[in-house]
Amino acid sequence: MSDKASINLDGTSYDLPVIVGTENEKAVDISKLRDLSGFITLDPGYKNTGATKSAITFLDGEKGILRYRGYPIEQLAEKSTFLEVAYLLIYGELPKKEVLEKFRADIKKQMMIHEDMKNFFAGFPSKSHPMGQLSCLVGALSAFYPESLNPNLTDEEEDQTIINLLAKMPTIVSWIQKKSLGHPVVYPKNNLGYIDNFLNMLFGEVNDEKTFDPVVIDAMHKLLILHADHEQNCSTSTVRIVGSSNANLYASVASGINALWGPLHGGANQAVIEMLEAIKNDGGDAEKYLAKAKDKNDPFRLMGFGHRVYKNFDPRAKIIKKACDDILEKLGVQDPVLDIAKKLEEAALNDQYFIDRKLYPNVDFYSGIIYRALGFKADMFTVLFALGRLPGWIAQWKEMRENKEPIGRPRQVYVGHTERNYVEFSNR
């Protein structure tokens, strides 16, 4: 294949470099196009535009492939823990035993958060959305660690900032949950691991440490691993472009949280449960809503089915489906909303209409069911997604800094008024 692509503009031909990735992904490098020709490209939504070279995550939507640093997601979900995957994403390699033990110990030491952060909750209205609180609290960490504002951190200082954020995020998430219930917060305990600590802070009580079934702990590891990174999606691209201004890690991740908040992105699993609730309130007839989904003139659409990137089955959904089945069986949950979900799933997996269109249940469908079965309120789902996505955001921010990428500054094609003269107020 030629290492150049030619483009003809206004009668002049320009040769542009062709870039080939390690998985044979091909790109035309247009970084010099405007300087050479005066032209830019237009690509709404950046659907065909690569903004960076990245060595973190490989995704092939046509083949249903997802790999972190080259490792298939299926192997990581089966064999790894969340913190091991976090280390892999951030530092590029699976850690040796002693390295992972130190990583876990360093995080455990930093899980406490400053008591002054409790004051933030007093200022939040009682109906504040958890994602708004999370964004505020993560951004506020920079006030407690002002050294993080230095754009020229040493490797040791950067590592400490990374440890701080990984450690404090589950504590912040648990405080948001406890405050929403009017319960006192539960502090992290040194005798518990990362996921055990997180679950105890969420569901335990001040005077009673709670133990959790291994099936629940395993499902939480898998959920967080499956959400840990997903290439250059909306929130990840936001973290990178904010970080490109030399914004600190806390501010950059807070921007990613805000991007994830949107129902077209991280809010999808909440939308799944809201859809199921609506079906239940309308009598619980799953067949009726399957028919509505097939009717092109009906505005109803099934949430949690299909995926913009995956043109086949979402590989994460295959993994989490089993965890979902295990949890529902283990907990013996009796919930009409979850019964409707199982009916929709069964119909969609066997109905030729959905099979032909590859509208399979995706990871948001199953994660919403699991979170509901565990007792989370729907508005906490996206917060849990953010906790899972945190290692990916950190890895992408770190890579962007190491690559010394320039500040993000997209171009535009202006379609407004041409020059016109100011009209005096009396003449308007």
C-alpha positions as CSV (number, residue, x, y, z in Angstrom):
1,M,0.0,0.0,0.0
2,S,1.2,3.5,-0.8
3,D,2.5,5.5,2.1
4,K,0.9,8.7,0.7
5,A,-2.6,9.7,-0.3
6,S,-3.3,12.4,-2.9
7,I,-6.1,15.0,-2.7
8,N,-6.9,17.4,-5.5
9,L,-8.1,20.8,-4.4
10,D,-8.7,23.7,-6.8
11,G,-6.6,22.0,-9.4
12,T,-3.6,21.4,-7.2
13,S,-2.7,17.9,-5.9
14,Y,-1.4,17.5,-2.4
15,D,0.3,14.3,-1.0
16,L,-0.6,13.5,2.5
17,P,1.0,10.8,4.7
18,V,-0.8,7.6,5.3
19,I,-0.5,6.3,8.9
20,V,-1.1,2.6,9.7
21,G,-1.7,1.4,13.3
22,T,-0.5,-1.8,14.8
23,E,-3.9,-3.4,14.2
24,N,-3.7,-2.3,10.5
25,E,-6.1,0.7,11.1
26,K,-5.4,3.2,8.3
27,A,-5.5,7.0,8.5
28,V,-4.7,9.9,6.3
29,D,-2.6,12.5,8.2
30,I,-4.2,15.9,7.4
31,S,-2.3,17.8,10.1
32,K,-0.5,19.9,7.4
33,L,-3.5,20.2,5.0
34,R,-4.5,23.8,6.0
35,D,-0.9,25.1,5.9
36,L,-0.5,23.5,2.4
37,S,-3.8,24.3,0.8
38,G,-5.9,26.6,3.0
39,F,-8.6,23.9,3.3
40,I,-9.8,22.1,6.4
41,T,-11.9,19.0,6.7
42,L,-15.5,18.9,8.1
43,D,-16.5,15.9,10.2
44,P,-19.5,16.6,12.6
45,G,-19.2,14.4,15.6
46,Y,-15.6,13.4,14.7
47,K,-17.0,10.1,13.4
48,N,-14.2,9.8,10.8
49,T,-11.5,11.8,12.5
50,G,-8.6,10.5,14.6
51,A,-7.5,13.1,17.1
52,T,-4.6,11.2,18.6
53,K,-2.4,8.1,18.4
54,S,-3.1,5.9,21.4
55,A,-1.6,2.7,22.7
56,I,-4.2,2.1,25.4
57,T,-7.4,0.5,24.0
58,F,-8.2,-1.3,20.7
59,L,-11.8,-1.6,19.6
60,D,-13.1,-3.2,16.5
61,G,-16.9,-2.7,16.4
62,E,-17.5,-4.8,13.3
63,K,-15.8,-7.9,14.8
64,G,-16.9,-7.2,18.4
65,I,-13.3,-6.9,19.7
66,L,-12.2,-4.9,22.8
67,R,-8.6,-5.1,24.2
68,Y,-6.8,-3.2,26.9
69,R,-3.1,-2.8,26.1
70,G,-3.5,-5.8,23.8
71,Y,-5.2,-8.1,26.3
72,P,-8.7,-9.3,25.3
73,I,-11.4,-8.0,27.6
74,E,-12.7,-11.6,28.0
75,Q,-9.4,-12.7,29.7
76,L,-9.2,-9.6,31.9
77,A,-12.8,-9.9,33.1
78,E,-12.3,-13.6,33.9
79,K,-8.8,-13.5,35.6
80,S,-8.1,-9.9,36.8
81,T,-9.2,-7.6,39.5
82,F,-10.2,-4.0,38.9
83,L,-7.1,-2.5,40.4
84,E,-4.9,-4.8,38.4
85,V,-6.7,-3.6,35.2
86,A,-6.4,0.0,36.4
87,Y,-2.6,-0.5,36.7
88,L,-2.4,-2.1,33.3
89,L,-4.3,0.8,31.6
90,I,-2.4,3.6,33.4
91,Y,1.2,2.1,33.3
92,G,1.0,-0.1,30.2
93,E,1.8,-3.6,31.6
94,L,0.3,-6.1,34.0
95,P,2.0,-5.6,37.4
96,K,4.2,-8.2,39.1
97,K,3.0,-9.4,42.4
98,E,5.0,-7.1,44.6
99,V,4.2,-4.1,42.4
100,L,0.5,-4.8,42.6
101,E,0.6,-5.3,46.3
102,K,2.3,-1.9,46.8
103,F,-0.2,-0.3,44.4
104,R,-3.1,-1.7,46.4
105,A,-1.5,-0.6,49.7
106,D,-0.7,2.9,48.5
107,I,-4.4,3.3,47.4
108,K,-5.7,1.9,50.7
109,K,-3.7,4.4,52.7
110,Q,-5.3,7.3,50.8
111,M,-9.0,6.3,50.8
112,M,-9.9,8.7,53.6
113,I,-11.0,12.1,52.4
114,H,-10.7,15.5,54.2
115,E,-13.5,16.1,56.7
116,D,-14.0,19.6,55.2
117,M,-15.5,17.9,52.1
118,K,-18.6,17.2,54.3
119,N,-19.3,20.9,54.1
120,F,-20.0,20.6,50.4
121,F,-23.0,18.4,51.0
122,A,-24.6,21.1,53.2
123,G,-24.7,23.3,50.2
124,F,-26.2,20.9,47.7
125,P,-30.0,21.1,47.3
126,S,-31.7,17.9,48.6
127,K,-32.6,16.8,45.1
128,S,-29.1,17.3,43.6
129,H,-28.3,14.7,41.0
130,P,-25.4,12.5,42.1
131,M,-23.4,13.2,39.0
132,G,-23.5,16.9,39.7
133,Q,-22.2,16.3,43.2
134,L,-19.5,13.9,41.9
135,S,-18.2,16.4,39.4
136,C,-18.1,19.2,42.0
137,L,-16.3,17.0,44.6
138,V,-13.7,15.6,42.3
139,G,-12.9,19.0,40.9
140,A,-12.7,20.3,44.5
141,L,-9.9,17.7,45.3
142,S,-7.5,20.1,43.6
143,A,-8.1,22.6,46.4
144,F,-7.0,20.0,49.0
145,Y,-4.0,19.1,46.9
146,P,-2.8,22.4,45.4
147,E,0.5,20.8,44.3
148,S,-1.5,19.0,41.6
149,L,-2.0,22.4,39.9
150,N,1.7,22.4,38.8
151,P,1.7,21.6,35.0
152,N,5.2,20.2,35.3
153,L,4.7,17.5,37.9
154,T,7.6,15.0,38.5
155,D,6.8,11.4,37.8
156,E,6.5,10.8,41.6
157,E,4.1,13.7,42.0
158,E,2.0,12.6,39.1
159,D,1.9,9.1,40.5
160,Q,0.8,10.4,43.9
161,T,-2.0,12.4,42.2
162,I,-3.1,9.3,40.4
163,I,-3.1,7.2,43.6
164,N,-5.1,10.0,45.4
165,L,-7.8,10.0,42.8
166,L,-8.2,6.2,42.5
167,A,-8.3,6.0,46.3
168,K,-10.7,8.8,47.0
169,M,-13.2,8.3,44.2
170,P,-15.0,5.2,45.8
171,T,-15.2,7.1,49.2
172,I,-16.7,10.1,47.5
173,V,-19.2,7.9,45.6
174,S,-20.2,6.2,48.9
175,W,-20.7,9.5,50.6
176,I,-23.0,10.7,47.9
177,Q,-25.1,7.5,48.3
178,K,-25.2,7.8,52.1
179,K,-26.1,11.5,52.1
180,S,-28.9,10.8,49.6
181,L,-30.4,8.4,52.1
182,G,-29.8,10.6,55.1
183,H,-27.4,8.1,56.6
184,P,-24.1,8.8,58.3
185,V,-21.1,8.1,56.2
186,V,-19.0,4.9,56.6
187,Y,-15.3,5.4,56.6
188,P,-12.9,3.1,54.7
189,K,-11.4,0.2,56.7
190,N,-7.7,-0.9,56.4
191,N,-8.6,-4.6,56.7
192,L,-10.7,-4.5,53.5
193,G,-9.8,-4.6,49.8
194,Y,-10.8,-2.0,47.3
195,I,-14.2,-3.5,46.2
196,D,-15.0,-4.8,49.7
197,N,-14.3,-1.4,51.1
198,F,-16.4,0.3,48.5
199,L,-19.4,-2.0,49.1
200,N,-19.1,-1.7,52.8
201,M,-19.0,2.1,52.6
202,L,-22.1,2.0,50.4
203,F,-24.2,-0.6,52.2
204,G,-22.7,-1.0,55.6
205,E,-23.5,0.9,58.8
206,V,-21.4,2.9,61.2
207,N,-21.8,0.3,63.9
208,D,-21.9,-2.8,61.6
209,E,-19.3,-3.9,59.0
210,K,-21.1,-5.8,56.2
211,T,-19.9,-8.9,54.4
212,F,-20.8,-9.6,50.8
213,D,-21.3,-12.7,48.8
214,P,-18.4,-13.5,46.5
215,V,-20.8,-13.5,43.5
216,V,-21.6,-9.8,44.3
217,I,-17.9,-8.9,44.7
218,D,-17.0,-10.7,41.5
219,A,-19.8,-8.9,39.6
220,M,-18.6,-5.5,40.8
221,H,-15.0,-6.3,39.7
222,K,-16.4,-7.3,36.2
223,L,-18.6,-4.3,35.9
224,L,-15.8,-1.9,36.7
225,I,-13.4,-3.7,34.4
226,L,-15.8,-3.7,31.5
227,H,-16.3,0.1,31.9
228,A,-12.6,0.9,32.5
229,D,-11.9,2.3,29.0
230,H,-13.5,2.4,25.6
231,E,-11.2,4.2,23.3
232,Q,-11.9,7.9,22.2
233,N,-15.5,8.2,23.3
234,C,-17.2,11.5,24.3
235,S,-16.0,11.6,27.9
236,T,-12.5,10.3,27.2
237,S,-12.0,12.8,24.4
238,T,-13.3,15.5,26.8
239,V,-10.7,14.5,29.4
240,R,-7.9,14.6,26.8
241,I,-8.9,18.0,25.3
242,V,-9.3,19.6,28.8
243,G,-6.0,18.1,29.9
244,S,-4.3,19.4,26.7
245,S,-4.7,22.9,28.2
246,N,-2.4,21.7,31.1
247,A,-5.4,21.4,33.4
248,N,-4.7,19.2,36.4
249,L,-5.9,15.7,36.6
250,Y,-8.8,16.4,39.0
251,A,-10.2,19.2,36.7
252,S,-9.8,17.0,33.7
253,V,-11.6,14.0,35.2
254,A,-14.4,16.3,36.5
255,S,-14.9,17.4,32.9
256,G,-15.1,13.7,31.8
257,I,-17.7,13.2,34.6
258,N,-19.9,16.0,33.1
259,A,-19.6,14.5,29.6
260,L,-20.5,11.1,30.9
261,W,-23.6,12.5,32.6
262,G,-25.5,12.8,29.3
263,P,-28.2,10.2,28.6
264,L,-26.6,9.4,25.2
265,H,-23.4,8.4,27.0
266,G,-23.1,7.2,30.6
267,G,-26.8,7.8,31.4
268,A,-27.9,4.9,29.2
269,N,-28.1,2.3,32.0
270,Q,-30.3,4.7,34.0
271,A,-32.5,5.1,30.9
272,V,-32.9,1.3,30.7
273,I,-34.4,1.1,34.2
274,E,-36.6,4.2,33.5
275,M,-37.9,2.4,30.4
276,L,-38.6,-0.8,32.3
277,E,-40.4,1.2,35.0
278,A,-42.6,2.9,32.3
279,I,-43.5,-0.5,30.9
280,K,-44.4,-1.8,34.3
281,N,-46.6,1.2,35.0
282,D,-48.4,0.6,31.7
283,G,-49.3,-2.9,32.7
284,G,-46.0,-4.8,32.1
285,D,-46.8,-6.1,28.6
286,A,-43.4,-6.7,27.1
287,E,-44.8,-7.9,23.8
288,K,-46.7,-4.6,23.4
289,Y,-43.4,-2.7,23.7
290,L,-41.5,-5.0,21.4
291,A,-44.2,-4.4,18.8
292,K,-43.8,-0.6,19.4
293,A,-40.0,-0.9,18.9
294,K,-40.6,-2.6,15.5
295,D,-43.0,0.1,14.3
296,K,-41.0,2.7,12.5
297,N,-43.8,5.3,13.0
298,D,-43.8,4.8,16.8
299,P,-41.3,7.1,18.7
300,F,-40.7,4.5,21.3
301,R,-37.2,2.9,21.2
302,L,-35.8,0.1,23.3
303,M,-33.0,1.4,25.6
304,G,-30.0,-0.9,26.1
305,F,-30.2,-2.6,22.8
306,G,-27.6,-2.2,20.0
307,H,-24.6,0.0,20.2
308,R,-23.2,2.9,18.0
309,V,-19.8,1.3,17.8
310,Y,-20.5,-2.4,17.9
311,K,-22.1,-3.7,14.7
312,N,-22.2,-7.2,16.2
313,F,-22.7,-8.3,19.8
314,D,-21.1,-6.1,22.4
315,P,-18.3,-8.3,23.8
316,R,-18.8,-6.7,27.2
317,A,-22.5,-7.8,27.2
318,K,-21.6,-11.4,26.7
319,I,-19.5,-11.3,29.9
320,I,-21.8,-9.3,32.0
321,K,-24.9,-11.3,31.0
322,K,-23.5,-14.3,33.0
323,A,-22.7,-12.1,36.0
324,C,-26.3,-10.7,35.8
325,D,-27.8,-14.2,35.7
326,D,-25.6,-15.3,38.6
327,I,-26.6,-12.4,40.8
328,L,-30.3,-12.6,40.1
329,E,-30.2,-16.3,41.0
330,K,-28.0,-15.9,44.1
331,L,-29.9,-13.0,45.5
332,G,-33.3,-14.4,44.6
333,V,-34.6,-11.0,43.8
334,Q,-38.3,-10.7,43.2
335,D,-38.9,-7.6,41.1
336,P,-41.5,-7.1,38.4
337,V,-39.2,-4.6,36.6
338,L,-36.5,-7.2,36.3
339,D,-39.0,-9.8,35.1
340,I,-39.9,-7.5,32.3
341,A,-36.2,-7.1,31.5
342,K,-35.7,-10.8,31.2
343,K,-38.7,-11.0,28.8
344,L,-37.3,-8.3,26.6
345,E,-33.9,-9.9,26.6
346,E,-35.3,-13.3,25.6
347,A,-37.5,-11.9,22.9
348,A,-34.7,-9.7,21.4
349,L,-32.2,-12.7,21.4
350,N,-34.7,-14.9,19.5
351,D,-36.8,-12.4,17.4
352,Q,-35.6,-12.3,13.8
353,Y,-36.3,-8.6,13.6
354,F,-33.7,-7.8,16.3
355,I,-31.3,-10.5,15.1
356,D,-31.3,-9.1,11.5
357,R,-30.6,-5.6,12.8
358,K,-28.1,-6.8,15.4
359,L,-30.0,-5.1,18.2
360,Y,-28.7,-7.3,20.9
361,P,-28.8,-6.3,24.6
362,N,-25.7,-4.2,25.4
363,V,-23.6,-3.7,28.5
364,D,-25.9,-0.9,29.7
365,F,-28.9,-3.2,29.7
366,Y,-27.3,-5.7,31.9
367,S,-25.4,-3.3,34.2
368,G,-28.6,-1.4,34.9
369,I,-30.3,-4.7,35.9
370,I,-27.4,-5.7,38.2
371,Y,-27.2,-2.3,39.9
372,R,-31.0,-2.4,40.5
373,A,-30.7,-5.9,41.9
374,L,-28.0,-4.8,44.3
375,G,-30.2,-2.0,45.6
376,F,-28.8,1.1,43.9
377,K,-31.2,3.9,42.9
378,A,-31.2,4.6,39.2
379,D,-29.6,8.1,39.5
380,M,-26.5,6.4,41.0
381,F,-25.9,4.2,38.0
382,T,-23.9,6.8,36.0
383,V,-21.8,7.5,39.1
384,L,-20.8,3.8,39.3
385,F,-20.0,4.0,35.5
386,A,-17.7,7.0,36.3
387,L,-15.9,5.0,39.0
388,G,-15.3,2.2,36.5
389,R,-14.1,4.6,33.7
390,L,-11.7,6.4,36.1
391,P,-8.6,4.3,35.2
392,G,-9.2,4.9,31.5
393,W,-9.6,8.6,32.0
394,I,-6.4,8.7,34.0
395,A,-4.5,6.6,31.4
396,Q,-5.6,8.8,28.6
397,W,-4.7,12.0,30.5
398,K,-1.3,10.6,31.3
399,E,-0.7,9.4,27.7
400,M,-1.7,12.8,26.3
401,R,0.9,14.5,28.6
402,E,3.6,12.1,27.8
403,N,3.0,12.6,24.1
404,K,3.3,16.3,24.6
405,E,0.1,16.8,22.5
406,P,-0.8,20.4,21.6
407,I,-3.8,22.1,23.1
408,G,-7.0,21.0,21.4
409,R,-8.5,23.6,19.1
410,P,-10.9,22.3,16.4
411,R,-11.6,24.4,13.3
412,Q,-15.0,25.3,12.0
413,V,-16.7,26.3,8.7
414,Y,-18.3,29.6,9.3
415,V,-21.9,29.9,7.9
416,G,-23.0,33.2,9.6
417,H,-23.4,36.7,8.2
418,T,-20.7,38.3,6.2
419,E,-19.5,41.7,7.4
420,R,-22.3,44.2,8.0
421,N,-22.4,47.7,9.5
422,Y,-23.7,48.5,13.0
423,V,-27.3,49.8,13.0
424,E,-27.9,52.7,15.4
425,F,-30.5,51.9,18.1
426,S,-32.9,54.6,16.8
427,N,-32.9,53.0,13.3
428,R,-33.7,49.4,14.3
